């Protein structure tokens, strides 16, 4: 009658993770059946489960969020948007997402309006006459700063005049 030999080595697992199978064989050759002897009883193949641990899942980015509010209404503000590494999140030793999780963009790049402001008044001029009644004046300009980018110009007068008098004329 035949007898089973030793089991061979296990084969490689069919999967590296997530539950694969492997098998090994034996032969009815210890001894081989001869002269009408019976073949070995039972199976010549054995199956086993292997690598049952979960497979690593690498992280994937979610879609970008909408852009946030601009940080300024003019003169180059900034706005941001975000994304998360949760589509899927990395698990079981999987790699985290590669790249930035936030993005920044310039917004409202146009210049802000600048309203004009008056300079200081100049010194009063010399009286227009050396005797009797006359006038003197002083000036200012709308240049501290000047109106720019649609800002308002200064309101008011650029010149002031007042009466002046010296001694009576002879």
Phi and psi in radians as a Rosetta constraint file:
Dihedral C 1 N 2 CA 2 C 2 CIRCULARHARMONIC -1.343 0.35
Dihedral N 2 CA 2 C 2 N 3 CIRCULARHARMONIC 2.686 0.35
Dihedral C 2 N 3 CA 3 C 3 CIRCULARHARMONIC -2.325 0.35
Dihedral N 3 CA 3 C 3 N 4 CIRCULARHARMONIC 2.552 0.35
Dihedral C 3 N 4 CA 4 C 4 CIRCULARHARMONIC -1.305 0.35
Dihedral N 4 CA 4 C 4 N 5 CIRCULARHARMONIC 2.411 0.35
Dihedral C 4 N 5 CA 5 C 5 CIRCULARHARMONIC -1.464 0.35
Dihedral N 5 CA 5 C 5 N 6 CIRCULARHARMONIC -3.111 0.35
Dihedral C 5 N 6 CA 6 C 6 CIRCULARHARMONIC -1.162 0.35
Dihedral N 6 CA 6 C 6 N 7 CIRCULARHARMONIC 2.662 0.35
Dihedral C 6 N 7 CA 7 C 7 CIRCULARHARMONIC -1.193 0.35
Dihedral N 7 CA 7 C 7 N 8 CIRCULARHARMONIC 2.456 0.35
Dihedral C 7 N 8 CA 8 C 8 CIRCULARHARMONIC -1.268 0.35
Dihedral N 8 CA 8 C 8 N 9 CIRCULARHARMONIC 3.070 0.35
Dihedral C 8 N 9 CA 9 C 9 CIRCULARHARMONIC -1.125 0.35
Dihedral N 9 CA 9 C 9 N 10 CIRCULARHARMONIC 2.670 0.35
Dihedral C 9 N 10 CA 10 C 10 CIRCULARHARMONIC -1.154 0.35
Dihedral N 10 CA 10 C 10 N 11 CIRCULARHARMONIC 2.498 0.35
Dihedral C 10 N 11 CA 11 C 11 CIRCULARHARMONIC -1.265 0.35
Dihedral N 11 CA 11 C 11 N 12 CIRCULARHARMONIC 2.977 0.35
Dihedral C 11 N 12 CA 12 C 12 CIRCULARHARMONIC -1.152 0.35
Dihedral N 12 CA 12 C 12 N 13 CIRCULARHARMONIC 2.589 0.35
Dihedral C 12 N 13 CA 13 C 13 CIRCULARHARMONIC -1.168 0.35
Dihedral N 13 CA 13 C 13 N 14 CIRCULARHARMONIC 2.489 0.35
Dihedral C 13 N 14 CA 14 C 14 CIRCULARHARMONIC -1.213 0.35
Dihedral N 14 CA 14 C 14 N 15 CIRCULARHARMONIC -0.377 0.35
Dihedral C 14 N 15 CA 15 C 15 CIRCULARHARMONIC -2.359 0.35
Dihedral N 15 CA 15 C 15 N 16 CIRCULARHARMONIC 2.601 0.35
Dihedral C 15 N 16 CA 16 C 16 CIRCULARHARMONIC -1.446 0.35
Dihedral N 16 CA 16 C 16 N 17 CIRCULARHARMONIC -0.267 0.35
Dihedral C 16 N 17 CA 17 C 17 CIRCULARHARMONIC -2.850 0.35
Dihedral N 17 CA 17 C 17 N 18 CIRCULARHARMONIC 2.890 0.35
Dihedral C 17 N 18 CA 18 C 18 CIRCULARHARMONIC 1.472 0.35
Dihedral N 18 CA 18 C 18 N 19 CIRCULARHARMONIC 0.157 0.35
Dihedral C 18 N 19 CA 19 C 19 CIRCULARHARMONIC 1.637 0.35
Dihedral N 19 CA 19 C 19 N 20 CIRCULARHARMONIC 1.579 0.35
Dihedral C 19 N 20 CA 20 C 20 CIRCULARHARMONIC -1.942 0.35
Dihedral N 20 CA 20 C 20 N 21 CIRCULARHARMONIC -3.001 0.35
Dihedral C 20 N 21 CA 21 C 21 CIRCULARHARMONIC -2.292 0.35
Dihedral N 21 CA 21 C 21 N 22 CIRCULARHARMONIC 2.768 0.35
Dihedral C 21 N 22 CA 22 C 22 CIRCULARHARMONIC -2.473 0.35
Dihedral N 22 CA 22 C 22 N 23 CIRCULARHARMONIC 2.812 0.35
Dihedral C 22 N 23 CA 23 C 23 CIRCULARHARMONIC -2.504 0.35
Dihedral N 23 CA 23 C 23 N 24 CIRCULARHARMONIC 2.869 0.35
Dihedral C 23 N 24 CA 24 C 24 CIRCULARHARMONIC -2.510 0.35
Dihedral N 24 CA 24 C 24 N 25 CIRCULARHARMONIC 2.774 0.35
Dihedral C 24 N 25 CA 25 C 25 CIRCULARHARMONIC -2.172 0.35
Dihedral N 25 CA 25 C 25 N 26 CIRCULARHARMONIC 2.841 0.35
Dihedral C 25 N 26 CA 26 C 26 CIRCULARHARMONIC -2.480 0.35
Dihedral N 26 CA 26 C 26 N 27 CIRCULARHARMONIC 2.818 0.35
Dihedral C 26 N 27 CA 27 C 27 CIRCULARHARMONIC -2.119 0.35
Dihedral N 27 CA 27 C 27 N 28 CIRCULARHARMONIC 2.571 0.35
Dihedral C 27 N 28 CA 28 C 28 CIRCULARHARMONIC -1.493 0.35
Dihedral N 28 CA 28 C 28 N 29 CIRCULARHARMONIC 1.268 0.35
Dihedral C 28 N 29 CA 29 C 29 CIRCULARHARMONIC -2.391 0.35
Dihedral N 29 CA 29 C 29 N 30 CIRCULARHARMONIC 0.402 0.35
Dihedral C 29 N 30 CA 30 C 30 CIRCULARHARMONIC -2.333 0.35
Dihedral N 30 CA 30 C 30 N 31 CIRCULARHARMONIC 1.190 0.35
Dihedral C 30 N 31 CA 31 C 31 CIRCULARHARMONIC -1.593 0.35
Dihedral N 31 CA 31 C 31 N 32 CIRCULARHARMONIC 2.943 0.35
Dihedral C 31 N 32 CA 32 C 32 CIRCULARHARMONIC -1.257 0.35
Dihedral N 32 CA 32 C 32 N 33 CIRCULARHARMONIC 2.552 0.35
Dihedral C 32 N 33 CA 33 C 33 CIRCULARHARMONIC -1.124 0.35
Dihedral N 33 CA 33 C 33 N 34 CIRCULARHARMONIC 2.468 0.35
Dihedral C 33 N 34 CA 34 C 34 CIRCULARHARMONIC -2.525 0.35
Dihedral N 34 CA 34 C 34 N 35 CIRCULARHARMONIC 2.748 0.35
Dihedral C 34 N 35 CA 35 C 35 CIRCULARHARMONIC 0.901 0.35
Dihedral N 35 CA 35 C 35 N 36 CIRCULARHARMONIC 0.765 0.35
Dihedral C 35 N 36 CA 36 C 36 CIRCULARHARMONIC 1.483 0.35
Dihedral N 36 CA 36 C 36 N 37 CIRCULARHARMONIC 0.127 0.35
Dihedral C 36 N 37 CA 37 C 37 CIRCULARHARMONIC -1.226 0.35
Dihedral N 37 CA 37 C 37 N 38 CIRCULARHARMONIC 2.741 0.35
Dihedral C 37 N 38 CA 38 C 38 CIRCULARHARMONIC -1.331 0.35
Dihedral N 38 CA 38 C 38 N 39 CIRCULARHARMONIC 2.590 0.35
Dihedral C 38 N 39 CA 39 C 39 CIRCULARHARMONIC -1.266 0.35
Dihedral N 39 CA 39 C 39 N 40 CIRCULARHARMONIC 2.694 0.35
Dihedral C 39 N 40 CA 40 C 40 CIRCULARHARMONIC -1.008 0.35
Dihedral N 40 CA 40 C 40 N 41 CIRCULARHARMONIC 2.498 0.35
Dihedral C 40 N 41 CA 41 C 41 CIRCULARHARMONIC -1.523 0.35
Dihedral N 41 CA 41 C 41 N 42 CIRCULARHARMONIC 2.616 0.35
Dihedral C 41 N 42 CA 42 C 42 CIRCULARHARMONIC 1.727 0.35
Dihedral N 42 CA 42 C 42 N 43 CIRCULARHARMONIC -3.090 0.35
Dihedral C 42 N 43 CA 43 C 43 CIRCULARHARMONIC -1.612 0.35
Dihedral N 43 CA 43 C 43 N 44 CIRCULARHARMONIC 2.586 0.35
Dihedral C 43 N 44 CA 44 C 44 CIRCULARHARMONIC -1.649 0.35
Dihedral N 44 CA 44 C 44 N 45 CIRCULARHARMONIC 0.004 0.35
Dihedral C 44 N 45 CA 45 C 45 CIRCULARHARMONIC -2.246 0.35
Dihedral N 45 CA 45 C 45 N 46 CIRCULARHARMONIC 2.441 0.35
Dihedral C 45 N 46 CA 46 C 46 CIRCULARHARMONIC -2.181 0.35
Dihedral N 46 CA 46 C 46 N 47 CIRCULARHARMONIC 2.332 0.35
Dihedral C 46 N 47 CA 47 C 47 CIRCULARHARMONIC -2.005 0.35
Dihedral N 47 CA 47 C 47 N 48 CIRCULARHARMONIC 2.490 0.35
Dihedral C 47 N 48 CA 48 C 48 CIRCULARHARMONIC -2.408 0.35
Dihedral N 48 CA 48 C 48 N 49 CIRCULARHARMONIC 2.620 0.35
Dihedral C 48 N 49 CA 49 C 49 CIRCULARHARMONIC -1.548 0.35
Dihedral N 49 CA 49 C 49 N 50 CIRCULARHARMONIC 2.522 0.35
Dihedral C 49 N 50 CA 50 C 50 CIRCULARHARMONIC -2.559 0.35
Dihedral N 50 CA 50 C 50 N 51 CIRCULARHARMONIC 2.854 0.35
Dihedral C 50 N 51 CA 51 C 51 CIRCULARHARMONIC 0.835 0.35
Dihedral N 51 CA 51 C 51 N 52 CIRCULARHARMONIC 0.988 0.35
Dihedral C 51 N 52 CA 52 C 52 CIRCULARHARMONIC -1.407 0.35
Dihedral N 52 CA 52 C 52 N 53 CIRCULARHARMONIC -0.175 0.35
Dihedral C 52 N 53 CA 53 C 53 CIRCULARHARMONIC -1.150 0.35
Dihedral N 53 CA 53 C 53 N 54 CIRCULARHARMONIC 2.658 0.35
Dihedral C 53 N 54 CA 54 C 54 CIRCULARHARMONIC -1.130 0.35
Dihedral N 54 CA 54 C 54 N 55 CIRCULARHARMONIC 2.538 0.35
Dihedral C 54 N 55 CA 55 C 55 CIRCULARHARMONIC -1.302 0.35
Dihedral N 55 CA 55 C 55 N 56 CIRCULARHARMONIC 2.579 0.35
Dihedral C 55 N 56 CA 56 C 56 CIRCULARHARMONIC -1.137 0.35
Dihedral N 56 CA 56 C 56 N 57 CIRCULARHARMONIC 2.464 0.35
Dihedral C 56 N 57 CA 57 C 57 CIRCULARHARMONIC -2.018 0.35
Dihedral N 57 CA 57 C 57 N 58 CIRCULARHARMONIC 2.099 0.35
Dihedral C 57 N 58 CA 58 C 58 CIRCULARHARMONIC -1.359 0.35
Dihedral N 58 CA 58 C 58 N 59 CIRCULARHARMONIC 2.574 0.35
Dihedral C 58 N 59 CA 59 C 59 CIRCULARHARMONIC -1.207 0.35
Dihedral N 59 CA 59 C 59 N 60 CIRCULARHARMONIC 2.630 0.35
Dihedral C 59 N 60 CA 60 C 60 CIRCULARHARMONIC -2.315 0.35
Dihedral N 60 CA 60 C 60 N 61 CIRCULARHARMONIC 2.540 0.35
Dihedral C 60 N 61 CA 61 C 61 CIRCULARHARMONIC -1.313 0.35
Dihedral N 61 CA 61 C 61 N 62 CIRCULARHARMONIC 2.500 0.35
Dihedral C 61 N 62 CA 62 C 62 CIRCULARHARMONIC -1.336 0.35
Dihedral N 62 CA 62 C 62 N 63 CIRCULARHARMONIC 3.023 0.35
Dihedral C 62 N 63 CA 63 C 63 CIRCULARHARMONIC -1.188 0.35
Dihedral N 63 CA 63 C 63 N 64 CIRCULARHARMONIC 2.693 0.35
Dihedral C 63 N 64 CA 64 C 64 CIRCULARHARMONIC -1.140 0.35
Dihedral N 64 CA 64 C 64 N 65 CIRCULARHARMONIC 2.512 0.35
Dihedral C 64 N 65 CA 65 C 65 CIRCULARHARMONIC -1.240 0.35
Dihedral N 65 CA 65 C 65 N 66 CIRCULARHARMONIC 2.989 0.35
Dihedral C 65 N 66 CA 66 C 66 CIRCULARHARMONIC -1.182 0.35
Dihedral N 66 CA 66 C 66 N 67 CIRCULARHARMONIC 2.745 0.35
Dihedral C 66 N 67 CA 67 C 67 CIRCULARHARMONIC -1.160 0.35
Dihedral N 67 CA 67 C 67 N 68 CIRCULARHARMONIC 2.448 0.35
Dihedral C 67 N 68 CA 68 C 68 CIRCULARHARMONIC -1.343 0.35
Dihedral N 68 CA 68 C 68 N 69 CIRCULARHARMONIC -3.131 0.35
Dihedral C 68 N 69 CA 69 C 69 CIRCULARHARMONIC -1.179 0.35
Dihedral N 69 CA 69 C 69 N 70 CIRCULARHARMONIC 2.608 0.35
Dihedral C 69 N 70 CA 70 C 70 CIRCULARHARMONIC -1.274 0.35
Dihedral N 70 CA 70 C 70 N 71 CIRCULARHARMONIC 2.471 0.35
Dihedral C 70 N 71 CA 71 C 71 CIRCULARHARMONIC -1.329 0.35
Dihedral N 71 CA 71 C 71 N 72 CIRCULARHARMONIC -0.231 0.35
Dihedral C 71 N 72 CA 72 C 72 CIRCULARHARMONIC -2.563 0.35
Dihedral N 72 CA 72 C 72 N 73 CIRCULARHARMONIC 2.640 0.35
Dihedral C 72 N 73 CA 73 C 73 CIRCULARHARMONIC -1.472 0.35
Dihedral N 73 CA 73 C 73 N 74 CIRCULARHARMONIC -0.181 0.35
Dihedral C 73 N 74 CA 74 C 74 CIRCULARHARMONIC -2.861 0.35
Dihedral N 74 CA 74 C 74 N 75 CIRCULARHARMONIC 3.046 0.35
Dihedral C 74 N 75 CA 75 C 75 CIRCULARHARMONIC 1.064 0.35
Dihedral N 75 CA 75 C 75 N 76 CIRCULARHARMONIC 0.826 0.35
Dihedral C 75 N 76 CA 76 C 76 CIRCULARHARMONIC 1.129 0.35
Dihedral N 76 CA 76 C 76 N 77 CIRCULARHARMONIC 1.278 0.35
Dihedral C 76 N 77 CA 77 C 77 CIRCULARHARMONIC -1.406 0.35
Dihedral N 77 CA 77 C 77 N 78 CIRCULARHARMONIC 3.133 0.35
Dihedral C 77 N 78 CA 78 C 78 CIRCULARHARMONIC -2.251 0.35
Dihedral N 78 CA 78 C 78 N 79 CIRCULARHARMONIC 2.553 0.35
Dihedral C 78 N 79 CA 79 C 79 CIRCULARHARMONIC -2.378 0.35
Dihedral N 79 CA 79 C 79 N 80 CIRCULARHARMONIC 2.690 0.35
Dihedral C 79 N 80 CA 80 C 80 CIRCULARHARMONIC -2.248 0.35
Dihedral N 80 CA 80 C 80 N 81 CIRCULARHARMONIC 2.773 0.35
Dihedral C 80 N 81 CA 81 C 81 CIRCULARHARMONIC -2.431 0.35
Dihedral N 81 CA 81 C 81 N 82 CIRCULARHARMONIC 2.808 0.35
Dihedral C 81 N 82 CA 82 C 82 CIRCULARHARMONIC -2.328 0.35
Dihedral N 82 CA 82 C 82 N 83 CIRCULARHARMONIC 2.813 0.35
Dihedral C 82 N 83 CA 83 C 83 CIRCULARHARMONIC -2.562 0.35
Dihedral N 83 CA 83 C 83 N 84 CIRCULARHARMONIC 2.771 0.35
Dihedral C 83 N 84 CA 84 C 84 CIRCULARHARMONIC -2.095 0.35
Dihedral N 84 CA 84 C 84 N 85 CIRCULARHARMONIC 2.620 0.35
Dihedral C 84 N 85 CA 85 C 85 CIRCULARHARMONIC -1.563 0.35
Dihedral N 85 CA 85 C 85 N 86 CIRCULARHARMONIC 1.250 0.35
Dihedral C 85 N 86 CA 86 C 86 CIRCULARHARMONIC -2.463 0.35
Dihedral N 86 CA 86 C 86 N 87 CIRCULARHARMONIC 0.439 0.35
Dihedral C 86 N 87 CA 87 C 87 CIRCULARHARMONIC -2.284 0.35
Dihedral N 87 CA 87 C 87 N 88 CIRCULARHARMONIC 1.078 0.35
Dihedral C 87 N 88 CA 88 C 88 CIRCULARHARMONIC -1.572 0.35
Dihedral N 88 CA 88 C 88 N 89 CIRCULARHARMONIC 2.990 0.35
Dihedral C 88 N 89 CA 89 C 89 CIRCULARHARMONIC -1.307 0.35
Dihedral N 89 CA 89 C 89 N 90 CIRCULARHARMONIC 2.554 0.35
Dihedral C 89 N 90 CA 90 C 90 CIRCULARHARMONIC -1.143 0.35
Dihedral N 90 CA 90 C 90 N 91 CIRCULARHARMONIC 2.364 0.35
Dihedral C 90 N 91 CA 91 C 91 CIRCULARHARMONIC -2.401 0.35
Dihedral N 91 CA 91 C 91 N 92 CIRCULARHARMONIC 2.807 0.35
Dihedral C 91 N 92 CA 92 C 92 CIRCULARHARMONIC 0.915 0.35
Dihedral N 92 CA 92 C 92 N 93 CIRCULARHARMONIC 0.727 0.35
Dihedral C 92 N 93 CA 93 C 93 CIRCULARHARMONIC 1.450 0.35
Dihedral N 93 CA 93 C 93 N 94 CIRCULARHARMONIC 0.173 0.35
Dihedral C 93 N 94 CA 94 C 94 CIRCULARHARMONIC -1.199 0.35
Dihedral N 94 CA 94 C 94 N 95 CIRCULARHARMONIC 2.765 0.35
Dihedral C 94 N 95 CA 95 C 95 CIRCULARHARMONIC -1.290 0.35
Dihedral N 95 CA 95 C 95 N 96 CIRCULARHARMONIC 2.529 0.35
Dihedral C 95 N 96 CA 96 C 96 CIRCULARHARMONIC -1.258 0.35
Dihedral N 96 CA 96 C 96 N 97 CIRCULARHARMONIC 2.846 0.35
Dihedral C 96 N 97 CA 97 C 97 CIRCULARHARMONIC -1.116 0.35
Dihedral N 97 CA 97 C 97 N 98 CIRCULARHARMONIC 2.594 0.35
Dihedral C 97 N 98 CA 98 C 98 CIRCULARHARMONIC -1.835 0.35
Dihedral N 98 CA 98 C 98 N 99 CIRCULARHARMONIC 2.340 0.35
Dihedral C 98 N 99 CA 99 C 99 CIRCULARHARMONIC 2.019 0.35
Dihedral N 99 CA 99 C 99 N 100 CIRCULARHARMONIC 3.098 0.35
Dihedral C 99 N 100 CA 100 C 100 CIRCULARHARMONIC -1.356 0.35
Dihedral N 100 CA 100 C 100 N 101 CIRCULARHARMONIC 2.604 0.35
Dihedral C 100 N 101 CA 101 C 101 CIRCULARHARMONIC -1.696 0.35
Dihedral N 101 CA 101 C 101 N 102 CIRCULARHARMONIC -0.100 0.35
Dihedral C 101 N 102 CA 102 C 102 CIRCULARHARMONIC -2.434 0.35
Dihedral N 102 CA 102 C 102 N 103 CIRCULARHARMONIC 2.704 0.35
Dihedral C 102 N 103 CA 103 C 103 CIRCULARHARMONIC -2.296 0.35
Dihedral N 103 CA 103 C 103 N 104 CIRCULARHARMONIC 2.416 0.35
Dihedral C 103 N 104 CA 104 C 104 CIRCULARHARMONIC -2.089 0.35
Dihedral N 104 CA 104 C 104 N 105 CIRCULARHARMONIC 2.491 0.35
Dihedral C 104 N 105 CA 105 C 105 CIRCULARHARMONIC -2.424 0.35
Dihedral N 105 CA 105 C 105 N 106 CIRCULARHARMONIC 2.487 0.35
Dihedral C 105 N 106 CA 106 C 106 CIRCULARHARMONIC -1.315 0.35
Dihedral N 106 CA 106 C 106 N 107 CIRCULARHARMONIC 2.471 0.35
Dihedral C 106 N 107 CA 107 C 107 CIRCULARHARMONIC -2.482 0.35
Dihedral N 107 CA 107 C 107 N 108 CIRCULARHARMONIC 2.820 0.35
Dihedral C 107 N 108 CA 108 C 108 CIRCULARHARMONIC 0.826 0.35
Dihedral N 108 CA 108 C 108 N 109 CIRCULARHARMONIC 1.012 0.35
Dihedral C 108 N 109 CA 109 C 109 CIRCULARHARMONIC -1.343 0.35
Dihedral N 109 CA 109 C 109 N 110 CIRCULARHARMONIC -0.193 0.35
Dihedral C 109 N 110 CA 110 C 110 CIRCULARHARMONIC -1.181 0.35
Dihedral N 110 CA 110 C 110 N 111 CIRCULARHARMONIC 2.709 0.35
Dihedral C 110 N 111 CA 111 C 111 CIRCULARHARMONIC -1.223 0.35
Dihedral N 111 CA 111 C 111 N 112 CIRCULARHARMONIC 2.538 0.35
Dihedral C 111 N 112 CA 112 C 112 CIRCULARHARMONIC -1.288 0.35
Dihedral N 112 CA 112 C 112 N 113 CIRCULARHARMONIC 2.527 0.35
Dihedral C 112 N 113 CA 113 C 113 CIRCULARHARMONIC -1.123 0.35
Dihedral N 113 CA 113 C 113 N 114 CIRCULARHARMONIC 2.465 0.35
Dihedral C 113 N 114 CA 114 C 114 CIRCULARHARMONIC -2.079 0.35
Dihedral N 114 CA 114 C 114 N 115 CIRCULARHARMONIC 2.044 0.35
Dihedral C 114 N 115 CA 115 C 115 CIRCULARHARMONIC -1.315 0.35
Dihedral N 115 CA 115 C 115 N 116 CIRCULARHARMONIC 2.446 0.35
Dihedral C 115 N 116 CA 116 C 116 CIRCULARHARMONIC -1.224 0.35
Dihedral N 116 CA 116 C 116 N 117 CIRCULARHARMONIC 2.619 0.35
Dihedral C 116 N 117 CA 117 C 117 CIRCULARHARMONIC -2.314 0.35
Dihedral N 117 CA 117 C 117 N 118 CIRCULARHARMONIC 2.595 0.35
Dihedral C 117 N 118 CA 118 C 118 CIRCULARHARMONIC -1.260 0.35
Dihedral N 118 CA 118 C 118 N 119 CIRCULARHARMONIC 2.530 0.35
Dihedral C 118 N 119 CA 119 C 119 CIRCULARHARMONIC -1.357 0.35
Dihedral N 119 CA 119 C 119 N 120 CIRCULARHARMONIC 3.067 0.35
Dihedral C 119 N 120 CA 120 C 120 CIRCULARHARMONIC -1.215 0.35
Dihedral N 120 CA 120 C 120 N 121 CIRCULARHARMONIC 2.707 0.35
Dihedral C 120 N 121 CA 121 C 121 CIRCULARHARMONIC -1.180 0.35
Dihedral N 121 CA 121 C 121 N 122 CIRCULARHARMONIC 2.525 0.35
Dihedral C 121 N 122 CA 122 C 122 CIRCULARHARMONIC -1.264 0.35
Dihedral N 122 CA 122 C 122 N 123 CIRCULARHARMONIC 3.024 0.35
Dihedral C 122 N 123 CA 123 C 123 CIRCULARHARMONIC -1.185 0.35
Dihedral N 123 CA 123 C 123 N 124 CIRCULARHARMONIC 2.685 0.35
Dihedral C 123 N 124 CA 124 C 124 CIRCULARHARMONIC -1.148 0.35
Dihedral N 124 CA 124 C 124 N 125 CIRCULARHARMONIC 2.470 0.35
Dihedral C 124 N 125 CA 125 C 125 CIRCULARHARMONIC -1.252 0.35
Dihedral N 125 CA 125 C 125 N 126 CIRCULARHARMONIC 2.979 0.35
Dihedral C 125 N 126 CA 126 C 126 CIRCULARHARMONIC -1.246 0.35
Dihedral N 126 CA 126 C 126 N 127 CIRCULARHARMONIC 2.560 0.35
Dihedral C 126 N 127 CA 127 C 127 CIRCULARHARMONIC -1.019 0.35
Dihedral N 127 CA 127 C 127 N 128 CIRCULARHARMONIC 2.507 0.35
Dihedral C 127 N 128 CA 128 C 128 CIRCULARHARMONIC -1.211 0.35
Dihedral N 128 CA 128 C 128 N 129 CIRCULARHARMONIC -0.227 0.35
Dihedral C 128 N 129 CA 129 C 129 CIRCULARHARMONIC -2.306 0.35
Dihedral N 129 CA 129 C 129 N 130 CIRCULARHARMONIC 2.797 0.35
Dihedral C 129 N 130 CA 130 C 130 CIRCULARHARMONIC -1.714 0.35
Dihedral N 130 CA 130 C 130 N 131 CIRCULARHARMONIC -0.242 0.35
Dihedral C 130 N 131 CA 131 C 131 CIRCULARHARMONIC -2.589 0.35
Dihedral N 131 CA 131 C 131 N 132 CIRCULARHARMONIC 2.715 0.35
Dihedral C 131 N 132 CA 132 C 132 CIRCULARHARMONIC 1.426 0.35
Dihedral N 132 CA 132 C 132 N 133 CIRCULARHARMONIC -2.768 0.35
Dihedral C 132 N 133 CA 133 C 133 CIRCULARHARMONIC -1.752 0.35
Dihedral N 133 CA 133 C 133 N 134 CIRCULARHARMONIC 2.370 0.35
Dihedral C 133 N 134 CA 134 C 134 CIRCULARHARMONIC -2.520 0.35
Dihedral N 134 CA 134 C 134 N 135 CIRCULARHARMONIC -2.843 0.35
Dihedral C 134 N 135 CA 135 C 135 CIRCULARHARMONIC -2.334 0.35
Dihedral N 135 CA 135 C 135 N 136 CIRCULARHARMONIC 2.782 0.35
Dihedral C 135 N 136 CA 136 C 136 CIRCULARHARMONIC -2.411 0.35
Dihedral N 136 CA 136 C 136 N 137 CIRCULARHARMONIC 2.793 0.35
Dihedral C 136 N 137 CA 137 C 137 CIRCULARHARMONIC -2.466 0.35
Dihedral N 137 CA 137 C 137 N 138 CIRCULARHARMONIC 2.912 0.35
Dihedral C 137 N 138 CA 138 C 138 CIRCULARHARMONIC -2.531 0.35
Dihedral N 138 CA 138 C 138 N 139 CIRCULARHARMONIC 2.781 0.35
Dihedral C 138 N 139 CA 139 C 139 CIRCULARHARMONIC -2.317 0.35
Dihedral N 139 CA 139 C 139 N 140 CIRCULARHARMONIC 2.869 0.35
Dihedral C 139 N 140 CA 140 C 140 CIRCULARHARMONIC -2.579 0.35
Dihedral N 140 CA 140 C 140 N 141 CIRCULARHARMONIC 2.842 0.35
Dihedral C 140 N 141 CA 141 C 141 CIRCULARHARMONIC -2.221 0.35
Dihedral N 141 CA 141 C 141 N 142 CIRCULARHARMONIC 2.657 0.35
Dihedral C 141 N 142 CA 142 C 142 CIRCULARHARMONIC -1.570 0.35
Dihedral N 142 CA 142 C 142 N 143 CIRCULARHARMONIC 1.264 0.35
Dihedral C 142 N 143 CA 143 C 143 CIRCULARHARMONIC -2.477 0.35
Dihedral N 143 CA 143 C 143 N 144 CIRCULARHARMONIC 0.394 0.35
Dihedral C 143 N 144 CA 144 C 144 CIRCULARHARMONIC -2.243 0.35
Dihedral N 144 CA 144 C 144 N 145 CIRCULARHARMONIC 1.017 0.35
Dihedral C 144 N 145 CA 145 C 145 CIRCULARHARMONIC -1.633 0.35
Dihedral N 145 CA 145 C 145 N 146 CIRCULARHARMONIC 2.975 0.35
Dihedral C 145 N 146 CA 146 C 146 CIRCULARHARMONIC -1.304 0.35
Dihedral N 146 CA 146 C 146 N 147 CIRCULARHARMONIC 2.758 0.35
Dihedral C 146 N 147 CA 147 C 147 CIRCULARHARMONIC -1.133 0.35
Dihedral N 147 CA 147 C 147 N 148 CIRCULARHARMONIC 2.365 0.35
Dihedral C 147 N 148 CA 148 C 148 CIRCULARHARMONIC -2.478 0.35
Dihedral N 148 CA 148 C 148 N 149 CIRCULARHARMONIC 2.677 0.35
Dihedral C 148 N 149 CA 149 C 149 CIRCULARHARMONIC 0.948 0.35
Dihedral N 149 CA 149 C 149 N 150 CIRCULARHARMONIC 0.715 0.35
Dihedral C 149 N 150 CA 150 C 150 CIRCULARHARMONIC 1.502 0.35
Dihedral N 150 CA 150 C 150 N 151 CIRCULARHARMONIC 0.134 0.35
Dihedral C 150 N 151 CA 151 C 151 CIRCULARHARMONIC -1.256 0.35
Dihedral N 151 CA 151 C 151 N 152 CIRCULARHARMONIC 2.853 0.35
Dihedral C 151 N 152 CA 152 C 152 CIRCULARHARMONIC -1.349 0.35
Dihedral N 152 CA 152 C 152 N 153 CIRCULARHARMONIC 2.492 0.35
Dihedral C 152 N 153 CA 153 C 153 CIRCULARHARMONIC -1.400 0.35
Dihedral N 153 CA 153 C 153 N 154 CIRCULARHARMONIC 2.821 0.35
Dihedral C 153 N 154 CA 154 C 154 CIRCULARHARMONIC -1.113 0.35
Dihedral N 154 CA 154 C 154 N 155 CIRCULARHARMONIC 2.512 0.35
Dihedral C 154 N 155 CA 155 C 155 CIRCULARHARMONIC -1.758 0.35
Dihedral N 155 CA 155 C 155 N 156 CIRCULARHARMONIC 2.436 0.35
Dihedral C 155 N 156 CA 156 C 156 CIRCULARHARMONIC 2.124 0.35
Dihedral N 156 CA 156 C 156 N 157 CIRCULARHARMONIC -3.052 0.35
Dihedral C 156 N 157 CA 157 C 157 CIRCULARHARMONIC -1.581 0.35
Dihedral N 157 CA 157 C 157 N 158 CIRCULARHARMONIC 2.608 0.35
Dihedral C 157 N 158 CA 158 C 158 CIRCULARHARMONIC -1.594 0.35
Dihedral N 158 CA 158 C 158 N 159 CIRCULARHARMONIC -0.263 0.35
Dihedral C 158 N 159 CA 159 C 159 CIRCULARHARMONIC -2.320 0.35
Dihedral N 159 CA 159 C 159 N 160 CIRCULARHARMONIC 2.474 0.35
Dihedral C 159 N 160 CA 160 C 160 CIRCULARHARMONIC -2.092 0.35
Dihedral N 160 CA 160 C 160 N 161 CIRCULARHARMONIC 2.410 0.35
Dihedral C 160 N 161 CA 161 C 161 CIRCULARHARMONIC -2.164 0.35
Dihedral N 161 CA 161 C 161 N 162 CIRCULARHARMONIC 2.430 0.35
Dihedral C 161 N 162 CA 162 C 162 CIRCULARHARMONIC -2.426 0.35
Dihedral N 162 CA 162 C 162 N 163 CIRCULARHARMONIC 2.751 0.35
Dihedral C 162 N 163 CA 163 C 163 CIRCULARHARMONIC -1.342 0.35
Dihedral N 163 CA 163 C 163 N 164 CIRCULARHARMONIC 2.551 0.35
Dihedral C 163 N 164 CA 164 C 164 CIRCULARHARMONIC -2.433 0.35
Dihedral N 164 CA 164 C 164 N 165 CIRCULARHARMONIC 2.658 0.35
Dihedral C 164 N 165 CA 165 C 165 CIRCULARHARMONIC -2.577 0.35
Dihedral N 165 CA 165 C 165 N 166 CIRCULARHARMONIC 2.572 0.35
Dihedral C 165 N 166 CA 166 C 166 CIRCULARHARMONIC -1.990 0.35
Dihedral N 166 CA 166 C 166 N 167 CIRCULARHARMONIC -2.952 0.35
Dihedral C 166 N 167 CA 167 C 167 CIRCULARHARMONIC -0.998 0.35
Dihedral N 167 CA 167 C 167 N 168 CIRCULARHARMONIC 2.807 0.35
Dihedral C 167 N 168 CA 168 C 168 CIRCULARHARMONIC -1.150 0.35
Dihedral N 168 CA 168 C 168 N 169 CIRCULARHARMONIC 2.531 0.35
Dihedral C 168 N 169 CA 169 C 169 CIRCULARHARMONIC -1.289 0.35
Dihedral N 169 CA 169 C 169 N 170 CIRCULARHARMONIC 2.587 0.35
